[in-house]
Amino acid sequence: MPMVCARRRSGWFALLLALSIPALPSAHAQTRDVAGARDFPGIGRFGGSVITGYVAKDFDAARLQAAAFKNDRPADARRLEGRITRIAYRTRPGPSILEVSRNFETQLAKAGFETLLACDTDACGGIPFTEAIDVLPVPQMWVDGFNYHYFAGRKTEAGRETYASLIVSQNNQDITAQLTVAELAAIENKMVDAAAMAKGLGEAGHIALYGIYFDTDKAVIKPESRPTLEQIAKLLTGQPQLNVVIVGHTDNQGTYDYNLDLSKRRADAVAAELVKTYRIAQPRLRTAGVGYLAPIGSNAAEAGRALNRRVELVSP
């Protein structure tokens, strides 16, 4: 009984919240994609849409509903881990939720996705259903819990599973849609300790590091990079005579000049953090950015692009 009451309270709270938050004024809707955003390859977008939210992570988790709710509870909820891409769109006034949904579903079918679930508001599970899916925050994405369409699909290619989900709703006269693609993969061991760094520099003159993290198109080091930064500092502290060049690398998404600049800014950010937090002398660190000029994987596939997005230590 307490669990049932809790679910009812949650539903009523969501209802009151939906009624109390005004719809976003379409007059102020953006007219161009957010910086660094791009359509998912092979799927694209509904004509006339702009990307209002974009988050792509090499390793993350996403929630997908593979079946409609039963008695206000998930019937087949899946937690997916791997490369997760979330893209939110907003259309101009005119199309319906169904028209946008069907266009996306057609593209997903052409891309090889088989339908797991396709449902509208009541058939999905109403407001509780929308509380159990991943949606980018307002104003990037808007979901009306009383009016939406949801799709979930799956495909297997070369032994690798990929899932896609789509939520389409409405804000004023604009249609909002979010596509989430989860390319399943086990987490890679990207930790390289100081001893491995010393070995790589001694034997090959350089070593690639994948434990330094940045958001897409940004050069601000994320907190989860700390273990790798600590190992770099340990290496340099233990070998006071050692100087290194910190080199930033990117994949080929974006222009040549943009990637060259981004890779240099990321290398600079690593050097600055080593100086500020770990007291490494600035003259021991030089930086460079080579963009996508030194790939170690094919940029034609996401697995190769993930390998190319890295920071390297180079022995001068």
C-alpha positions as CSV (number, residue, x, y, z in Angstrom):
1,M,0.0,0.0,0.0
2,P,2.7,2.6,0.8
3,M,4.3,2.0,-2.6
4,V,1.0,2.5,-4.4
5,C,0.4,5.7,-2.6
6,A,3.9,6.9,-3.4
7,R,3.3,6.2,-7.1
8,R,0.0,8.1,-7.0
9,R,1.6,11.1,-5.2
10,S,4.4,11.1,-7.8
11,G,1.8,11.1,-10.6
12,W,-0.1,13.9,-9.1
13,F,3.1,15.9,-8.5
14,A,4.1,15.4,-12.2
15,L,0.6,16.5,-13.2
16,L,0.7,19.7,-11.2
17,L,4.2,20.4,-12.4
18,A,3.2,20.0,-16.0
19,L,0.2,22.4,-15.5
20,S,2.3,25.0,-13.6
21,I,5.2,25.3,-16.0
22,P,4.3,27.5,-19.0
23,A,5.2,26.3,-22.4
24,L,8.3,27.8,-23.9
25,P,7.5,30.7,-26.2
26,S,8.2,29.7,-29.8
27,A,8.9,33.3,-30.8
28,H,12.2,33.0,-29.0
29,A,13.1,29.6,-30.4
30,Q,16.7,29.4,-31.8
31,T,17.2,29.5,-35.5
32,R,20.5,27.5,-35.7
33,D,22.0,24.4,-34.3
34,V,23.8,24.6,-30.9
35,A,27.6,24.7,-31.2
36,G,29.3,21.5,-32.0
37,A,26.0,19.6,-32.8
38,R,25.5,17.2,-35.7
39,D,22.9,14.7,-36.9
40,F,23.5,11.1,-36.2
41,P,25.0,9.5,-39.3
42,G,22.4,7.6,-41.4
43,I,19.4,9.0,-39.6
44,G,19.4,12.8,-40.1
45,R,16.6,15.1,-39.0
46,F,13.1,16.2,-40.0
47,G,13.2,19.0,-42.5
48,G,13.3,22.5,-41.1
49,S,14.4,21.4,-37.6
50,V,17.2,22.9,-35.5
51,I,19.3,21.0,-32.9
52,T,18.5,22.5,-29.5
53,G,20.5,20.0,-27.4
54,Y,23.5,17.7,-28.1
55,V,25.4,15.4,-25.8
56,A,27.7,12.7,-27.0
57,K,29.9,10.6,-24.6
58,D,32.3,7.8,-25.4
59,F,31.0,5.9,-22.4
60,D,27.8,6.6,-20.5
61,A,24.5,5.0,-19.6
62,A,21.0,5.5,-21.0
63,R,17.5,4.3,-20.0
64,L,15.3,2.7,-22.7
65,Q,11.8,1.4,-22.3
66,A,11.3,-1.7,-24.6
67,A,7.6,-2.2,-23.6
68,A,4.7,0.0,-22.5
69,F,4.1,0.4,-18.7
70,K,1.8,-1.9,-16.9
71,N,0.0,-0.6,-13.8
72,D,2.2,2.5,-13.9
73,R,5.4,0.5,-13.7
74,P,8.0,-0.4,-16.3
75,A,7.5,-3.8,-18.0
76,D,10.8,-4.0,-19.8
77,A,13.2,-1.2,-18.7
78,R,16.8,-1.5,-20.0
79,R,19.9,0.2,-18.8
80,L,22.3,0.6,-21.8
81,E,26.1,1.3,-21.5
82,G,28.4,2.3,-24.2
83,R,28.7,5.3,-26.5
84,I,25.6,7.4,-25.9
85,T,24.5,10.2,-28.2
86,R,21.5,12.4,-27.3
87,I,20.2,14.9,-29.9
88,A,17.2,17.2,-29.3
89,Y,15.4,18.9,-32.2
90,R,12.7,21.6,-32.5
91,T,10.7,22.1,-35.7
92,R,8.9,25.1,-37.1
93,P,5.2,25.3,-36.6
94,G,3.2,23.1,-39.0
95,P,3.9,19.4,-38.8
96,S,2.2,17.0,-36.3
97,I,3.8,14.8,-33.7
98,L,2.8,11.8,-35.9
99,E,4.4,13.2,-39.0
100,V,7.7,13.9,-37.3
101,S,7.6,10.5,-35.6
102,R,6.9,8.5,-38.7
103,N,9.7,10.2,-40.6
104,F,12.2,9.4,-37.9
105,E,10.9,5.8,-37.7
106,T,11.3,5.4,-41.5
107,Q,14.9,6.5,-41.3
108,L,15.6,4.2,-38.4
109,A,14.1,1.3,-40.2
110,K,16.3,2.0,-43.2
111,A,19.3,2.1,-40.9
112,G,18.5,-1.4,-39.8
113,F,16.6,-0.8,-36.5
114,E,13.8,-3.3,-35.7
115,T,10.9,-1.9,-33.6
116,L,10.8,-2.9,-29.9
117,L,8.1,-0.4,-29.0
118,A,6.0,2.3,-30.7
119,C,3.3,3.9,-28.6
120,D,1.4,7.1,-28.0
121,T,0.7,8.8,-24.6
122,D,-2.0,6.6,-23.0
123,A,-0.7,3.3,-24.6
124,C,2.8,4.1,-23.3
125,G,1.9,4.8,-19.8
126,G,1.1,8.5,-19.6
127,I,3.2,10.8,-17.3
128,P,4.9,8.0,-15.3
129,F,6.4,6.7,-18.6
130,T,8.0,10.1,-19.4
131,E,9.5,10.1,-15.9
132,A,11.4,6.9,-16.7
133,I,13.1,7.9,-19.9
134,D,16.2,10.0,-20.6
135,V,15.3,13.5,-21.7
136,L,17.7,16.5,-22.0
137,P,16.6,19.4,-19.7
138,V,14.4,22.3,-20.7
139,P,15.0,24.4,-22.8
140,Q,17.0,21.8,-24.8
141,M,14.1,19.4,-24.9
142,W,10.4,19.7,-23.9
143,V,8.1,16.8,-23.3
144,D,4.3,17.3,-22.7
145,G,3.3,14.3,-20.6
146,F,-0.2,14.4,-22.0
147,N,0.8,14.4,-25.7
148,Y,3.8,12.4,-27.0
149,H,4.9,9.5,-29.1
150,Y,7.7,7.1,-28.2
151,F,9.7,4.7,-30.3
152,A,12.4,2.2,-29.3
153,G,14.4,0.0,-31.7
154,R,17.4,-2.3,-31.8
155,K,19.8,-3.6,-34.5
156,T,22.8,-6.0,-34.5
157,E,25.6,-5.4,-36.9
158,A,28.8,-7.4,-37.0
159,G,28.0,-8.8,-33.5
160,R,27.5,-5.3,-32.0
161,E,24.2,-4.2,-30.6
162,T,22.9,-0.6,-31.0
163,Y,19.7,0.7,-29.6
164,A,17.8,3.9,-30.6
165,S,14.9,5.6,-28.8
166,L,12.8,8.6,-29.9
167,I,10.4,10.8,-27.9
168,V,8.4,13.3,-29.9
169,S,6.1,15.9,-28.2
170,Q,4.9,19.5,-28.7
171,N,5.6,22.9,-27.2
172,N,3.1,25.6,-28.4
173,Q,3.0,25.0,-32.2
174,D,6.6,23.6,-32.4
175,I,7.3,19.9,-32.4
176,T,10.1,18.7,-30.1
177,A,12.0,15.5,-30.6
178,Q,14.9,13.7,-29.0
179,L,16.8,10.9,-30.6
180,T,19.0,8.8,-28.3
181,V,21.4,6.2,-29.7
182,A,23.2,3.8,-27.5
183,E,26.1,1.8,-29.1
184,L,26.7,-0.9,-26.6
185,A,30.3,-1.6,-25.5
186,A,32.2,-2.6,-22.4
187,I,34.1,0.1,-20.7
188,E,37.7,0.3,-21.8
189,N,40.5,0.3,-19.3
190,K,41.9,3.7,-20.0
191,M,44.0,4.1,-16.9
192,V,47.7,4.3,-17.5
193,D,49.9,4.6,-14.5
194,A,53.2,6.4,-14.1
195,A,55.3,3.3,-14.7
196,A,53.4,2.6,-18.0
197,M,53.9,6.2,-19.1
198,A,57.7,6.0,-18.4
199,K,57.9,2.7,-20.3
200,G,56.0,4.2,-23.3
201,L,58.2,7.3,-23.4
202,G,61.3,5.2,-23.1
203,E,60.5,2.7,-25.7
204,A,58.4,4.6,-28.3
205,G,59.0,8.2,-27.4
206,H,55.3,8.8,-26.8
207,I,52.2,7.3,-25.1
208,A,48.5,7.9,-25.7
209,L,46.3,8.7,-22.7
210,Y,42.6,8.1,-22.8
211,G,41.8,9.0,-19.2
212,I,41.6,12.7,-19.7
213,Y,38.1,13.7,-20.4
214,F,36.4,16.7,-22.1
215,D,32.9,17.4,-23.1
216,T,32.2,17.5,-26.8
217,D,33.9,20.5,-28.5
218,K,35.1,21.9,-25.1
219,A,38.6,22.3,-23.6
220,V,37.6,22.2,-19.9
221,I,39.0,19.2,-18.1
222,K,36.3,17.1,-16.4
223,P,36.8,16.0,-12.8
224,E,37.0,12.3,-13.7
225,S,40.3,13.0,-15.3
226,R,42.0,13.4,-11.9
227,P,43.4,9.9,-11.6
228,T,45.3,10.2,-14.9
229,L,46.5,13.7,-14.1
230,E,47.8,12.4,-10.8
231,Q,49.8,9.7,-12.6
232,I,51.3,12.2,-15.0
233,A,52.3,14.3,-12.0
234,K,53.8,11.3,-10.3
235,L,55.9,10.5,-13.4
236,L,57.2,14.1,-13.6
237,T,57.8,14.4,-9.9
238,G,59.7,11.1,-9.8
239,Q,61.9,12.1,-12.8
240,P,62.9,15.8,-12.2
241,Q,65.0,15.8,-15.4
242,L,62.1,14.7,-17.6
243,N,60.4,17.3,-19.9
244,V,57.4,16.4,-22.0
245,V,55.3,17.7,-24.9
246,I,51.6,17.4,-24.3
247,V,49.9,16.9,-27.7
248,G,46.1,17.1,-28.2
249,H,44.4,15.0,-30.9
250,T,40.9,15.0,-32.3
251,D,38.7,13.0,-34.7
252,N,37.8,14.4,-38.1
253,Q,34.4,15.8,-37.1
254,G,34.5,19.5,-37.9
255,T,36.8,21.7,-39.9
256,Y,40.5,21.4,-40.1
257,D,41.2,24.8,-38.4
258,Y,38.6,24.2,-35.7
259,N,40.1,20.8,-34.7
260,L,43.6,22.2,-34.8
261,D,42.6,24.9,-32.4
262,L,40.5,22.6,-30.1
263,S,43.4,20.1,-29.8
264,K,45.8,22.9,-28.9
265,R,43.4,24.3,-26.3
266,R,43.0,20.9,-24.7
267,A,46.7,20.3,-24.5
268,D,47.1,23.8,-22.9
269,A,44.4,22.9,-20.4
270,V,46.3,19.7,-19.3
271,A,49.5,21.7,-18.9
272,A,47.8,24.4,-16.9
273,E,46.2,21.9,-14.6
274,L,49.6,20.2,-14.0
275,V,51.1,23.5,-13.1
276,K,48.3,24.8,-10.9
277,T,47.2,21.7,-9.0
278,Y,50.3,19.5,-9.0
279,R,53.0,22.2,-8.9
280,I,54.9,21.0,-12.0
281,A,57.2,23.7,-13.3
282,Q,55.9,25.3,-16.4
283,P,59.2,25.1,-18.4
284,R,59.0,21.3,-18.3
285,L,55.8,21.3,-20.3
286,R,55.3,22.2,-23.9
287,T,52.0,21.9,-25.7
288,A,50.9,21.3,-29.3
289,G,47.7,20.4,-31.1
290,V,47.6,18.4,-34.3
291,G,43.8,18.1,-34.8
292,Y,43.1,15.0,-36.9
293,L,46.5,14.8,-38.6
294,A,47.8,11.8,-36.7
295,P,44.9,9.2,-36.5
296,I,45.5,5.8,-35.1
297,G,42.1,4.5,-36.2
298,S,39.7,5.0,-39.1
299,N,37.6,8.2,-38.8
300,A,35.0,6.4,-40.9
301,A,33.7,4.5,-37.9
302,E,33.0,5.6,-34.3
303,A,35.4,3.0,-32.9
304,G,38.2,4.6,-34.8
305,R,37.2,8.2,-34.0
306,A,37.2,7.2,-30.3
307,L,40.8,6.1,-30.6
308,N,41.7,9.3,-32.3
309,R,40.3,11.5,-29.5
310,R,43.3,11.5,-27.1
311,V,46.1,13.3,-25.4
312,E,49.6,12.1,-25.8
313,L,52.8,12.6,-23.9
314,V,55.8,13.0,-26.2
315,S,59.4,12.9,-25.2
316,P,61.2,15.9,-26.9
